[in-house]
Amino acid sequence: MLHACLRVEEGHGFAQGAFIPFKRNRMLIGRLSEGNHLDVHFSNPYISRKHAVIQCENGTYTITNLKSKHGVEVNGLSLEPLQQIPLGDQDFISLAKGAVKLTFINQCEDGLETTKDLICPERHVLKICREKRLVLIQGQPLRLNGKYMELLLFLEEHCDKVVSYDEIKKRIWPERFSDNSGMVHEVGQEELSALVYRLRKKLGKFGKKIVTAPGAGYMLEK
C-alpha cells in the first residue's frame, strides 16, 4: 500500500497546498496534450509534454528528468537529461525553473538512508545529505543554495580540521581563479567573512559550530 504523495506549492491546474496521492508505483508528470497519457498534468506552457517521472521500486522512490526542455531540480540540484536520483521525505522539486513547485511526502520513510550525521548524531539535530544537497535541522529542511551550501559542504569534508582562508576562497570562488587571461581576481577577506557570517545566521543556534581560527581559517566542529 502506497503512502506517498506530492504537495503542490505552485502549479497551474492545482490549488496551492493540494495533495496528489500515488495510486501506483509510477507517476508520469508533464503538460497535457492530445494523445499524451499522464498521471499528473500541468497547464503551464514551460512544462514539457513528458517532463519527469517518479517511480517506486522496493520501497525506494526516485525521480528522473525525461529530457525536459526547462529542467528538473531537487533541493536546488539540477538533474541532467535522463538522470535519476532518489527522493526522500520533504524533498523539494522544481520543474521548469519554478513554474511548478512540489514537495514529495513519504509517510512510510523512517529516515534518509543517505543522510550523514554532522553534529550530535545521537540527537539527529543537524544532518546533511550530500547527494541531494539537503540540510535538515531537527528534521526540518533548511533551504541553502549557491555558495552557502558549497561552504558548508567543504567545511564538512574537513570536519574538526581547520581549513585555510585560501583553500576556502579557491573552492567557493573557482571562477576567480580560472580567468582565461590567467589573472587571479582576489577574493577579499571581508567577502569571505561576510559569507561565513550569513551562513552562521542561516544555521541559527548551530552556526556556532563554525569556529574561527584567527589568522588561519575556519573549522566545522562535530
Contacts in CASP RR format, 6 or more apart in sequence:
PFRMAT RR
TARGET T0000
AUTHOR 0000-0000-0000
METHOD contacts of the structure
MODEL  1
MLHACLRVEEGHGFAQGAFIPFKRNRMLIGRLSEGNHLDVHFSNPYISRK
HAVIQCENGTYTITNLKSKHGVEVNGLSLEPLQQIPLGDQDFISLAKGAV
KLTFINQCEDGLETTKDLICPERHVLKICREKRLVLIQGQPLRLNGKYME
LLLFLEEHCDKVVSYDEIKKRIWPERFSDNSGMVHEVGQEELSALVYRLR
KKLGKFGKKIVTAPGAGYMLEK
2 21 0 8 1.000
2 22 0 8 1.000
2 23 0 8 1.000
2 24 0 8 1.000
2 25 0 8 1.000
2 56 0 8 1.000
3 106 0 8 1.000
3 107 0 8 1.000
3 108 0 8 1.000
4 21 0 8 1.000
4 22 0 8 1.000
4 56 0 8 1.000
4 61 0 8 1.000
4 104 0 8 1.000
4 105 0 8 1.000
4 106 0 8 1.000
4 107 0 8 1.000
4 108 0 8 1.000
5 19 0 8 1.000
5 20 0 8 1.000
5 21 0 8 1.000
5 22 0 8 1.000
5 105 0 8 1.000
6 19 0 8 1.000
6 20 0 8 1.000
6 27 0 8 1.000
6 40 0 8 1.000
6 54 0 8 1.000
6 93 0 8 1.000
6 102 0 8 1.000
6 103 0 8 1.000
6 104 0 8 1.000
6 105 0 8 1.000
7 17 0 8 1.000
7 18 0 8 1.000
7 19 0 8 1.000
7 20 0 8 1.000
7 102 0 8 1.000
7 103 0 8 1.000
7 105 0 8 1.000
8 14 0 8 1.000
8 15 0 8 1.000
8 16 0 8 1.000
8 17 0 8 1.000
8 18 0 8 1.000
8 19 0 8 1.000
8 20 0 8 1.000
8 100 0 8 1.000
8 101 0 8 1.000
8 102 0 8 1.000
9 16 0 8 1.000
9 17 0 8 1.000
9 92 0 8 1.000
9 101 0 8 1.000
9 102 0 8 1.000
9 103 0 8 1.000
10 16 0 8 1.000
10 98 0 8 1.000
10 99 0 8 1.000
10 100 0 8 1.000
10 101 0 8 1.000
11 42 0 8 1.000
11 44 0 8 1.000
11 99 0 8 1.000
11 100 0 8 1.000
11 101 0 8 1.000
12 42 0 8 1.000
12 43 0 8 1.000
12 44 0 8 1.000
12 99 0 8 1.000
12 100 0 8 1.000
13 42 0 8 1.000
13 43 0 8 1.000
14 20 0 8 1.000
14 42 0 8 1.000
19 105 0 8 1.000
20 27 0 8 1.000
20 40 0 8 1.000
22 54 0 8 1.000
22 56 0 8 1.000
23 39 0 8 1.000
24 39 0 8 1.000
25 55 0 8 1.000
25 56 0 8 1.000
25 57 0 8 1.000
26 39 0 8 1.000
26 53 0 8 1.000
26 54 0 8 1.000
26 55 0 8 1.000
26 56 0 8 1.000
27 39 0 8 1.000
27 40 0 8 1.000
27 53 0 8 1.000
27 54 0 8 1.000
27 55 0 8 1.000
28 37 0 8 1.000
28 38 0 8 1.000
28 39 0 8 1.000
28 40 0 8 1.000
28 50 0 8 1.000
28 53 0 8 1.000
29 38 0 8 1.000
29 39 0 8 1.000
29 40 0 8 1.000
29 41 0 8 1.000
29 42 0 8 1.000
29 47 0 8 1.000
29 51 0 8 1.000
29 52 0 8 1.000
29 53 0 8 1.000
29 54 0 8 1.000
29 95 0 8 1.000
30 36 0 8 1.000
30 38 0 8 1.000
30 40 0 8 1.000
30 41 0 8 1.000
30 42 0 8 1.000
30 47 0 8 1.000
30 48 0 8 1.000
30 49 0 8 1.000
30 50 0 8 1.000
30 51 0 8 1.000
30 52 0 8 1.000
31 41 0 8 1.000
31 42 0 8 1.000
31 43 0 8 1.000
31 44 0 8 1.000
31 45 0 8 1.000
31 47 0 8 1.000
31 48 0 8 1.000
31 49 0 8 1.000
31 51 0 8 1.000
32 38 0 8 1.000
32 41 0 8 1.000
32 42 0 8 1.000
32 43 0 8 1.000
33 49 0 8 1.000
36 49 0 8 1.000
36 50 0 8 1.000
38 50 0 8 1.000
42 95 0 8 1.000
42 99 0 8 1.000
42 100 0 8 1.000
44 96 0 8 1.000
44 99 0 8 1.000
44 100 0 8 1.000
46 69 0 8 1.000
46 70 0 8 1.000
46 96 0 8 1.000
46 97 0 8 1.000
46 99 0 8 1.000
47 68 0 8 1.000
47 70 0 8 1.000
47 95 0 8 1.000
47 96 0 8 1.000
47 99 0 8 1.000
47 100 0 8 1.000
48 66 0 8 1.000
48 67 0 8 1.000
48 68 0 8 1.000
48 69 0 8 1.000
48 70 0 8 1.000
48 96 0 8 1.000
50 66 0 8 1.000
50 68 0 8 1.000
51 65 0 8 1.000
51 66 0 8 1.000
51 68 0 8 1.000
51 71 0 8 1.000
51 72 0 8 1.000
51 95 0 8 1.000
51 96 0 8 1.000
52 63 0 8 1.000
52 64 0 8 1.000
52 65 0 8 1.000
52 66 0 8 1.000
52 68 0 8 1.000
52 72 0 8 1.000
52 93 0 8 1.000
52 95 0 8 1.000
53 63 0 8 1.000
53 64 0 8 1.000
53 66 0 8 1.000
54 61 0 8 1.000
54 62 0 8 1.000
54 63 0 8 1.000
54 64 0 8 1.000
54 87 0 8 1.000
54 104 0 8 1.000
55 61 0 8 1.000
55 62 0 8 1.000
55 64 0 8 1.000
56 62 0 8 1.000
59 108 0 8 1.000
60 86 0 8 1.000
61 86 0 8 1.000
61 87 0 8 1.000
61 88 0 8 1.000
61 104 0 8 1.000
61 106 0 8 1.000
62 84 0 8 1.000
62 85 0 8 1.000
62 86 0 8 1.000
62 87 0 8 1.000
63 72 0 8 1.000
63 74 0 8 1.000
63 79 0 8 1.000
63 84 0 8 1.000
63 85 0 8 1.000
63 87 0 8 1.000
63 93 0 8 1.000
63 104 0 8 1.000
64 79 0 8 1.000
64 82 0 8 1.000
64 83 0 8 1.000
64 84 0 8 1.000
65 71 0 8 1.000
65 72 0 8 1.000
65 79 0 8 1.000
65 80 0 8 1.000
65 81 0 8 1.000
65 82 0 8 1.000
65 83 0 8 1.000
65 84 0 8 1.000
66 81 0 8 1.000
66 82 0 8 1.000
67 81 0 8 1.000
67 82 0 8 1.000
68 81 0 8 1.000
68 95 0 8 1.000
68 96 0 8 1.000
69 96 0 8 1.000
70 95 0 8 1.000
70 96 0 8 1.000
70 97 0 8 1.000
70 99 0 8 1.000
71 78 0 8 1.000
71 79 0 8 1.000
71 95 0 8 1.000
71 96 0 8 1.000
71 97 0 8 1.000
72 78 0 8 1.000
72 79 0 8 1.000
72 93 0 8 1.000
72 94 0 8 1.000
72 95 0 8 1.000
73 79 0 8 1.000
73 93 0 8 1.000
73 94 0 8 1.000
73 95 0 8 1.000
73 98 0 8 1.000
74 85 0 8 1.000
74 87 0 8 1.000
74 91 0 8 1.000
74 92 0 8 1.000
74 93 0 8 1.000
74 94 0 8 1.000
74 132 0 8 1.000
75 91 0 8 1.000
75 92 0 8 1.000
75 132 0 8 1.000
75 133 0 8 1.000
75 134 0 8 1.000
75 141 0 8 1.000
76 92 0 8 1.000
76 94 0 8 1.000
76 133 0 8 1.000
76 145 0 8 1.000
77 85 0 8 1.000
77 132 0 8 1.000
77 133 0 8 1.000
79 85 0 8 1.000
85 131 0 8 1.000
85 132 0 8 1.000
86 114 0 8 1.000
86 131 0 8 1.000
86 132 0 8 1.000
87 93 0 8 1.000
87 104 0 8 1.000
87 106 0 8 1.000
88 104 0 8 1.000
88 106 0 8 1.000
88 109 0 8 1.000
88 112 0 8 1.000
88 132 0 8 1.000
89 104 0 8 1.000
89 105 0 8 1.000
89 106 0 8 1.000
89 107 0 8 1.000
89 109 0 8 1.000
89 111 0 8 1.000
89 112 0 8 1.000
90 103 0 8 1.000
90 104 0 8 1.000
90 105 0 8 1.000
90 140 0 8 1.000
90 141 0 8 1.000
91 103 0 8 1.000
91 104 0 8 1.000
91 132 0 8 1.000
91 134 0 8 1.000
92 101 0 8 1.000
92 102 0 8 1.000
92 103 0 8 1.000
92 104 0 8 1.000
92 141 0 8 1.000
92 143 0 8 1.000
93 101 0 8 1.000
93 102 0 8 1.000
93 103 0 8 1.000
93 104 0 8 1.000
94 100 0 8 1.000
94 101 0 8 1.000
94 102 0 8 1.000
95 101 0 8 1.000
95 102 0 8 1.000
112 127 0 8 1.000
112 129 0 8 1.000
112 132 0 8 1.000
112 134 0 8 1.000
112 136 0 8 1.000
114 129 0 8 1.000
114 130 0 8 1.000
114 131 0 8 1.000
114 132 0 8 1.000
115 127 0 8 1.000
115 128 0 8 1.000
115 129 0 8 1.000
115 134 0 8 1.000
115 136 0 8 1.000
116 127 0 8 1.000
116 128 0 8 1.000
116 129 0 8 1.000
116 130 0 8 1.000
117 124 0 8 1.000
117 127 0 8 1.000
118 126 0 8 1.000
118 127 0 8 1.000
118 128 0 8 1.000
118 156 0 8 1.000
118 159 0 8 1.000
118 220 0 8 1.000
118 222 0 8 1.000
119 125 0 8 1.000
119 126 0 8 1.000
119 206 0 8 1.000
119 209 0 8 1.000
119 221 0 8 1.000
119 222 0 8 1.000
120 126 0 8 1.000
124 138 0 8 1.000
124 139 0 8 1.000
125 137 0 8 1.000
125 138 0 8 1.000
125 206 0 8 1.000
126 135 0 8 1.000
126 136 0 8 1.000
126 137 0 8 1.000
126 138 0 8 1.000
126 203 0 8 1.000
126 206 0 8 1.000
126 209 0 8 1.000
127 135 0 8 1.000
127 136 0 8 1.000
127 139 0 8 1.000
128 134 0 8 1.000
128 135 0 8 1.000
128 136 0 8 1.000
128 152 0 8 1.000
128 153 0 8 1.000
128 156 0 8 1.000
129 136 0 8 1.000
130 153 0 8 1.000
130 156 0 8 1.000
133 144 0 8 1.000
133 149 0 8 1.000
133 153 0 8 1.000
134 141 0 8 1.000
135 141 0 8 1.000
135 142 0 8 1.000
135 144 0 8 1.000
135 149 0 8 1.000
135 152 0 8 1.000
136 142 0 8 1.000
137 203 0 8 1.000
137 204 0 8 1.000
137 206 0 8 1.000
142 202 0 8 1.000
142 203 0 8 1.000
144 152 0 8 1.000
144 199 0 8 1.000
144 202 0 8 1.000
147 172 0 8 1.000
147 173 0 8 1.000
147 195 0 8 1.000
148 195 0 8 1.000
148 198 0 8 1.000
148 199 0 8 1.000
148 202 0 8 1.000
150 171 0 8 1.000
150 172 0 8 1.000
151 168 0 8 1.000
151 172 0 8 1.000
151 195 0 8 1.000
151 196 0 8 1.000
151 199 0 8 1.000
152 199 0 8 1.000
152 220 0 8 1.000
154 163 0 8 1.000
154 168 0 8 1.000
154 171 0 8 1.000
154 172 0 8 1.000
155 163 0 8 1.000
155 210 0 8 1.000
155 218 0 8 1.000
155 219 0 8 1.000
155 220 0 8 1.000
156 220 0 8 1.000
158 219 0 8 1.000
158 220 0 8 1.000
159 220 0 8 1.000
159 221 0 8 1.000
159 222 0 8 1.000
160 219 0 8 1.000
160 220 0 8 1.000
160 221 0 8 1.000
160 222 0 8 1.000
161 219 0 8 1.000
162 213 0 8 1.000
162 216 0 8 1.000
162 217 0 8 1.000
162 218 0 8 1.000
162 219 0 8 1.000
163 217 0 8 1.000
163 218 0 8 1.000
163 219 0 8 1.000
164 216 0 8 1.000
164 217 0 8 1.000
165 189 0 8 1.000
165 192 0 8 1.000
165 215 0 8 1.000
165 216 0 8 1.000
165 217 0 8 1.000
165 218 0 8 1.000
168 192 0 8 1.000
168 217 0 8 1.000
168 218 0 8 1.000
169 176 0 8 1.000
169 187 0 8 1.000
169 188 0 8 1.000
169 192 0 8 1.000
170 177 0 8 1.000
172 187 0 8 1.000
172 192 0 8 1.000
172 195 0 8 1.000
173 187 0 8 1.000
176 184 0 8 1.000
176 185 0 8 1.000
176 186 0 8 1.000
176 187 0 8 1.000
177 184 0 8 1.000
177 185 0 8 1.000
179 185 0 8 1.000
196 210 0 8 1.000
196 212 0 8 1.000
196 218 0 8 1.000
199 207 0 8 1.000
199 210 0 8 1.000
200 207 0 8 1.000
200 208 0 8 1.000
200 210 0 8 1.000
201 207 0 8 1.000
203 209 0 8 1.000
203 210 0 8 1.000
209 220 0 8 1.000
209 221 0 8 1.000
210 218 0 8 1.000
210 219 0 8 1.000
210 220 0 8 1.000
210 221 0 8 1.000
211 218 0 8 1.000
211 219 0 8 1.000
211 220 0 8 1.000
211 221 0 8 1.000
212 218 0 8 1.000
213 219 0 8 1.000
END
